[in-house]
């Protein structure tokens, strides 16, 4: 396993190792270190979620304050469920990583290697961009209460007004003394938020790298199908041409099966977490959208809610965008195979080509709980549903 770890340390996939190790879901990490991280995370997440539940009970049934608590509680639960599920499915993650190494190191043409590398490099660069954007949202959301506190301290407002305005967005301060415990509570809440966000980023960047790797396999196969069968008018050695054609078609069938199997493994790993997240995101987008509309004239509350809402929409689009890419790449294989000059091929090659055509006609999808297909259509449907729920909440205000 040391050889595999070295491969990811030095390859374009290094961002995976960087992000998965702190979360304890890097399968090639020492078992003792992973267990130590799990114990620490259990204490951290357990105390954080306990505080959120206590705060929810404390403010019940205040309509607006309950919504404030629910937004962070749902976010914490979603991240915790993802981490638990990733630990449970650690063997799947290990299989995906081993398959990546195997595909990368297997024999292939120079152009196929360049295609695969270009997709991986895109995933690596976009992974850094995505990580930066989401962390920036988390920092803005986390420091807004501190900025608000210092702002109101500087203008020397009354203690009663200050208590109302400097209240922590995370609502950990409902059951403790604000004046004595504000900064420690803020640091504690920011620490919870950072680790929840780190889990979200790690899980989604792994998803990004897997999808782009799978798309690279499909694009390399597409190139192979489009350029490997140029027979011309040379019929001097018919047997040699037939053997070459059959071997190349067989190679394409094998590569297609590998790509499909890889996509199926990705789908099995992400189906349940995406279903849980989709269900929670419908509620979160409605709740946070309601908070944005309600606090449109209060900049100190609008900024964290607006940042939270923007991050939710970006993540929702990101996950559906990657699901759409899998579908599109598989569809292109069907089109490329169908356009081949199959009538110039030997009968054995034609029969092998039918295998690729028939399998690529079946949509290759990433689902949420085997119910919702991640695509642009699903993203549009979810956004419309959330807007409808937002209007219902507005009418109940």
Buried (B, 14 or more C-beta within 10 A) or exposed (E): EEEBBEBBEEBBBEBBBBBBBBBBBBBBBEEEEBEEBBEEBEEBBEEBBEBBEBBBEEBEEEEEBBBBBBBBBBBBBBBBBBBBBBBEBBEBBBBBBBBBBEBBEEEBEEEBBBBBBEBBEBBBEBBEEBBEBBBEBBBBBBBBBBEBBEEBEEEEBEEEEBBEBBBBBBBBBBEBEBEEBBEEBBEBBBEBBBBBBBBBBBBBBBBBBBBBBBBBBBBBBBBBBEEBBEEEEEEEEEEEBBBBBBEBBBBBBEBBEBBBEBBEBBBBBBBBBBBBBBBBBBBBBBBBBBBBBBBEEEEBBBBBBBBBBBBBBBBBBBBBBBBBBBBEBBBBBBEBBBEBEBEBBBEBBBEBBEBBBEBBEEEBBBBBEEEBBBBEEBBEEBBEEBEEBBBEBEEEE
